[in-house]
Amino acid sequence: MSHASTLSAPTTGSPTPRSTRRWLALSILALAQFLVVLDASIVNIALPVLGDQLGMDTVALAWVITAYVLPFGGLLLLGGRLADRYGHRRIFLIGTIGFIAASLVAGLSVSSGMLLGARAVQGASAALLAPAALALVTHLFPLAKDRTTALGIWGAVAGIGSAAGVLLGGVLTATVGWQGVFFVNVPIGLIVVAVIPRLISRDTAGAAGRLDFPGAATISAALVAAVGALSAVEQVGFLHPLTLGLIAVAVVSGSAFVVIERRSAEPLVPLAIFRNRNLTVGNIVMLLVGAAMVALFFALSVYMQAVLGYDALVAGLTQLPLAGALVITAGLAPSVVGRLGTTKTLIASLVVLAGGLVWLAASPADAVFVVDILGPSILIGIGLGGAFVTATQLSVDDVEGDEAGLAGGLVNTSQQIGGALGLAVLASLATARSGALEAAGTPAGQALTSGFSWVFLGAAAFALVAAGVAAGVAALTRSPARTTR
C-alpha cells in the first residue's frame, strides 16, 4: 500500500450516515475536545491565586493538576472501549455532562478537598468524552480525503488547546478570578450537549458480549500508576519510595493485563490491533510529540515569566504566533498529505519542530521576543500542526468500525503518557542543570535559562526520535519482503 494514501475507509461502520451536517457536527465535537485539552493547562496560571484563597501549599497545588491527569490518562482505554460497547454518541454525551457538572463544582469549591474531587471527576469524564468524540469523527468521515481534512481540524484543536491554556488562564484569572478557568467550561459544554443530539443520529446496537472487567481494572491501574510515577519523579525524585512503589504497581498491573488479554475470549484491548503498522507508529509518534509539547509549554511559560519578567497575560499573548502557525499548518496539512503522503509529511513536520526547538534553546537570558523567540515559535507551530494531524491520522488508519473508540482511547493515552514522561524527565534535567550552575556561582537568570535550554533540546530530541521511528517503519514498508495486505 502506497504511503501517498495511507487512509482508507473502515471496513465496517454505520450503514447510513450519522449526520447530514457532518462538518457542523465536527466543529461541535472539536469544541468539546478543545475543552478537554484546554483543562490540562489552563489551570496553571490560576494556581498561585487559587492557593492563596483556598489555603493550599505547593504540594497541594501540584495535586490540582495531578487529580485531573491521573484519571484522564488512566481511564482513556476503558472509556474508548465503553464507547465501542455502549455507543459512541451515548458515551460522548455522558462524558460531556459529567465534565460540565464537575467544572461547575470546581468553580464553586470552598475547600481543597472539594476542588480535588471535582478535578478527578473532570478527568474521568474527559476519559469518556475524548475517545468517543474521535470515534464519531471517524464514522462521520469514512472517505480518505474528507477524513484527512477532518483530522486536520482535529489535530489543530489539540495543539491550540494546549497553547491557548496559558493565554486564557491569564485573562480569566485577571478578570473573573480563578473560578473563571472552570466556569468557562459550563456554557460551552451546554452548547455541545444541546446541539450534538440534533446533528448526529442515535447509536445503533453496540457490540455484543460482556466487558472485560479484569482487563479494564489492570490496565487502568497500570496507566494510573504510570502517570502517577512520572508526576512523582518531578515532585519527589526518582528514588523516592512513592515513585518506586508506583513503578512497581505499573509493571505488575501491566504484566497482568497482557496475560489477561491473551487469554480473554473478549479482550478489552485485542493485542492484534497493534499489527496495524500505521496505528502503532501513530501512537509511538504521538507519545513522543506529547512529551515534547508538554515540556515545551511548561518551560516556555516559566522562562518568559521567571527570566524575561513577562506577566501571565503577556506570556500568554506571546504564544499567539505559535498557535496561529499551528492552525494554518493544520488547515494546509490535508493538501500537503495529498502531495507527499502521510509519512513524508509527518517526518518533515517533526524535523521542522526539532529545528524550532533547537533554535529556541539558543535564546539568552535577556532575549528580545521579536529577535529571539518569534522565529522559533513559528517553526514550532508549523511542526506541531503537521505532526498532530498526521500522527492522529495514522493512529485511526484502517481501524474497524467497532474498534474506533479503542483507537481513540489509544492515541489520547499515548499523548497523555508522553506528556507526563516529557515533563518528568526534562523538568528534572532542567532543575539539575540550573542548580549545578547556581552552585558554581552563575547568576540565577543565566542558570535558569541554561536549564530551560536543556528542556528545549530534550524536546527536540524527542521529535527527532519520532521522525526516526516514522522513517524506519516507512523503509520497512517499502521493503520487497513486505507482505501485502
N, C-alpha and C positions, 0 to 999 in steps of 0.2 A: 504494500500500500504506500503510495507516494506521500511524502510529508508536505507536499504542496496543498493537500486537502486532507487533514487528519481527522476532521469531523465527519461523522455520518449519522444518519437518522437512527434512533434507537430501534432495536428490533421489536420491542414491544412498547406499549404505551396506550394512551387514551385512543379509542377507536374514533371518537369525534372530538372536534376542537374544544379545549377547555374554556376558550373565550373568543368572542367575536371582536373584542377590542383589546387584543393582547399587548399592544405597545403601551396603552394606558395602564393595563394590569401590571406590566413590567415596571413602570415608573412607581407604582404604589408599593410593589414588592421591594424595589430598591430603596424606597424611603424607609421601610421597616428595617432592612439590612443596614442602612446608614445609622439608625439609632443604636443598633447592636454594637457596631464597630465604634461609634462615637463614645458610647458609655464606658469603653475600656480606657479612654484617655481624657475625656472632658473633665473628670473629677480632679485630676492632678492639680490644676491651678487653684481650685477651691479649697484644697486640703488645709493650708495654714489658717484661713478664716474659720473653716468648719471645726478645726481642732480647738481653736480658742473658745468658740461658743459652746461646744459640747464637752469640753474638758478632756480632750483626747491627746495623749502624748505621741511621740514619734512612732513608737511601736504600734500603738493602736491605729494611727493613721495609715500605716502600711497595710493593715488589715482591711481598710476601706476598699483598697484595690484588690487585695487577695481574695476577699469574700466574694467578689464578682467573678474573678478569673478562675478560681478553683471549680465551682460547679459548672461554669460555662465550658471550660476545656475538658472537664471530666465526663460530662453527660452528653456531649455532642454526638457520639456514635449511637448511644441509646436513643437520643432524640431523632436522629435520622432513620433509625430502624422503626421506631414507633410511627413515624410519618409514613413509611412504606406499608406498615401493617394496618394502620387505622385510617389512613387518608391524609394526603399532603395538605389539602386546604384546611381540614379539621384541626390538625396538629398545629399548623401555622397560626390559625386564629386563637387556639388555646394559649399558645406561647405568647402571642401579642397581648392578649388580655392580661395574662399573668405579669408581663413586663410593665404594662401600664399601671396596674394596681401596685406593684412593688415600687415603681418610681414615685407614685403618689405618697406612699408610706415613707419612703426615704426622705422626700422633701418635707414631710411633716414631723420627722423624727425629733424627739426631745432628749434622747439618750444615745449613747454609743451602741448599746445592745440592740435598740430598735433599728438603728441605721444599718448595722452589720447584718441583721436578719433580713432586712429589706434588700440589701445588696446581694445576699445569697439567693433570694428568690428571683431577683433580676437575672442573675447568671444562669440559673436553672431554666427560667423561661426563655432566655436567649438561646439556650441549647436546643429547645424545641423549635423555636422560630427560624433560626438561621438555615439548618439543613432542609427543612420543609420548603422554605422560600426558594432555595436554589433548585430543588427538585421540581417545583412548579414552573420555574423558568425553563428547565429542560423539556418539560411537557408542552409548554406554550410554543416553543420554537424547535420543532423536531428537525427542520431542514438545516443543512450545514451553514449556508450563507446567512440566514436570519439568526441562527443561534450564535454565530461569531459576533454579529453586531450586538445582540442582546448581552452576551457575556462581556463585550467591551464596556458596555454601560455598567454592568455588574462589577467588573474589576475597578472601574473608576470610582464607583461608590465606596468600595472597600478602602481604597487608598485615601480618598477625600475625607472619609470619616475619621481616620487616624490623624490626618493633617489638620482638620478643622477643630479637633478637640481642644487644642491649646487656645486657639482664637476664640471660639465660642465660650469656653470655660472662663477666659479672662473677661469677656464682655458681660456675661451673665453674672459673674461674681461681683463685678464692679457696679452693675446697675440694679440687679434684683437681690443679690445676696447668694450665698452658697446653695440655698434651696432651689434657685433657678436652674442649676445644672441637672436637677432631677425633674422638676416640674415641666421643663421643655418637652419631655417625652410624652406627656399626657395628651395634649391636643393633637400632636402628630399621630400618636398611636390610635387615638379615637377615629381619626380620619381613615386610617388603614383598616380598622375593624369595620367601619361603616361601608367602605367602598368595595373591598375585595369580594364579599359575597355577591355583589351586583355585577362583578366583572368576570369571575371565574366560577364555572359550574361546580355543582356538588361532586364530591368524590364518588367514584364507583366503588364496588365492593373491594375491600382491602385484601391483602394476602391471606391465604388460608393457613391454618395451623396455629400453634401456640408460640408465644415469645420465649426466646432462650434466656430465662432469668438468671441461671448460673453464669452464662457468658456476659450478660449485662452487668451483673454485680462485680465480676472480676475485672472486666475492662474499665468500668467506671472507677473502681478502687485504684487500679493501676494508673489511670490518667490523672486522677485527683492527687495521688501520691507523687507522681512525676512532676506535675505543675507545682505542687507544694514544696517539693525538694528544691526545684530550681529557684523558687521565690525565697526559700530559706537560705540558699547559698548567698544571695545578695545581702540578706539581713544579718545572718549569724555566722556565715562561713561554711566551707565545705566539710570540715571535720567536726562540726558541732553534732552532738547526739541526735538532735531533731532532724538534721539533714540526712545523716546516715540511716536513721530509722525509716524515714520516708523513702529513701532509695531502696532499702530492703523490701518495704511493702510493695513498691512499684515493680521490682523484679519478680518477687514471689507471685503477686497477683497477675502480672503479665504472662508469666510462665504457665500459671494455672489456666488462664484464658486460652492460650494456644492449645493446650491439651484438651480443654472442653470443646473448643470449636472443631478440632479434628475428629472428635467422637460424636458430636451432636448431629442428629438427623436434620435438624432445622437450626443451623447456627445463626447467631446474631450477626456475625461478620464472616460470610463464606470466604475462606482464605484463597479460594480460586479467583476471587476478584482481582487479586494482585498479579494474576497472569496477564491482565490488561496492561501492556507496557506503558501506554500513554498515561493511564491513571496513576501508575506507580511513579513515573517520572514527574508528573504534575504535582503529586503530593510531596515528593522529596524537594522539588524546587520551591514549593510554597512554604515548606518548613524553613528553608534557608533564607528565602526572601522575608518571611516573617521575622526571623532572627535579626536580619539586617535592619528592617524597617523600625521595629520597636526600639531597638538600641539607638538608632539614629534620632528618632523624635525625642526620646528621653534626653540624650546628650545635647542635642541642638538647643532644646528649650532651656536646659540648665546653663549651658555655655553662654547663651545670649543674656540671661538674667544675672548669673553669678560673676561672669567675666566681663562682658561688654556693658553691663549696667542697664539693660533694657527692662522696662516694667512688663508685667504679664501681657497687657494689651498690645504693646509694641512688638513683643516677642511673637505673639500670635499673628500680627499683621505681616511680619517679615516672612511668614511661611506661605503667604498667598501666591507668590510666583511659583513655588514648588507645586502647590495644589493646582494652579492654573495649567502648568505644563503637564501635570498628570491627567487632568481632564481632557485636554486637547489630544494628548497622545492616545488615551483610551478610545477617543472618538475616531481617530485615524487608524487605530490598530487593525480593524477588520479589513480595510483595503490593503494594508501592508501584508497581512497574513495571506490575502488572496494572491499577492505577487510573489512573496518569498516563501510562504509555507509557515506553519506554526512554529516548528523547531528553530528555523533560522531567525525568525522574528524574536523568539524567546532568547536565544543566545545573544543576539545583538543588543536587546534590551538590558540583559544582565551585564554585559560589558560596559554599556553606557552608564548604568547605575554604579558599577565599580569605579569607573573613571571619575564620576562626580564626587563620590565619597573620598577618593584619594586626593582630589583637588581640595575638597573641604578640609581634609586633615592638615593641609598646609596653612590654614588660617591662623594668624598670630593673635596674641593676647590683646592687641589694640586694633583688631580688624575693623575695617570700614565695610558696611554692608554691601554697597554697590560694587566695590572693588574686589572684596574677598569672598563674599557669601552668595551674592546673586547668581553668578555664573554657575557654580557647582549646584546650587539649589535647582536651577532649571534642568540641568543634566540629570540630577537625581529624580526629579519629577517625570522626565521623559522615560528614564529607565524603569521606575516603579510602575508607571502606567502600562507600558508594554509587557512587563513581567507579570503583573497581576492578571491581565486579560488572557495571556497565552497559557499561564500556569493553570488558571481556573478552567480554561478551555480543554486542556489536556486531561485534567482531573475528572471531567464528566464525559470524556470521549468514549463512544461505543458502549456505554453503560446501559444494561437492560432497564426497561421502564420500572420494574418492581424493585430495583436497587438504586433508583435515583436519589432517594433520601439518604441512603447509606453513603453514596458518593459525595453528597453534600456535606454529610457529617464528617467524612474523612478529610476533605480539603479544609474545612473550618478547623478541625482538630489539629491538622498539620500547622496551620497558621498560628494557632494559639500556643501549641507546644514550642514552635520555633520562636515565637516572641518571648516566651518565658526563658528559653535557653539563651537567646541572644542577650537579653537584659542581664541575666545572672552572670554569664561568662564575661561579657565585655564591661559591665559596670564594675565587676570585681577587679579586672585588669586595670581599668582607669583609676580606681581608688588606690591600688597598689602603686601604680606609676606616679600619681600625684603625691602620695605620701612619701615615697622614696626621695623625690625631688625636693619637697619641702624640708625633709630631714637633712638634706645636703645643703640647705641654705638658699634654694631657688625661691624667688618671690612667689607668693601664693597665686597670683593671676597667671603667671607663666607655667607654674606647676599644674594648675587645673587645666589650662589649655593643652598642655602636653598629654595629660590623661585623656581628655576628650579626643585628641588626635588618634590615640590608640583605639578608642571606640570606633571612630570613623574608618580607620584602616582595617579593624577587625570585621566591620560590616562589609567593607569592600571584599575582604577575603571570603566571606560567606557567599557574596554574589558571584565571585569567580568560581568557587567550588560548584555552585549551582549550574553555571554555564558549562563547566567541565562535565558534569553529570549528563546534562542535556546533549552535549556534543558527543560524548562517549556512547550513549544509547543510540543516537542517530547513526553513528558509524556502524554499530552492531546491526541496526535495522537494515542498512544498505548492503550488509554482507551477503554474498551469494548463497551462503549456507543457511540463510534465514528461511524458515518455513512460512509460506504464505498462508494467511488466514482465510 
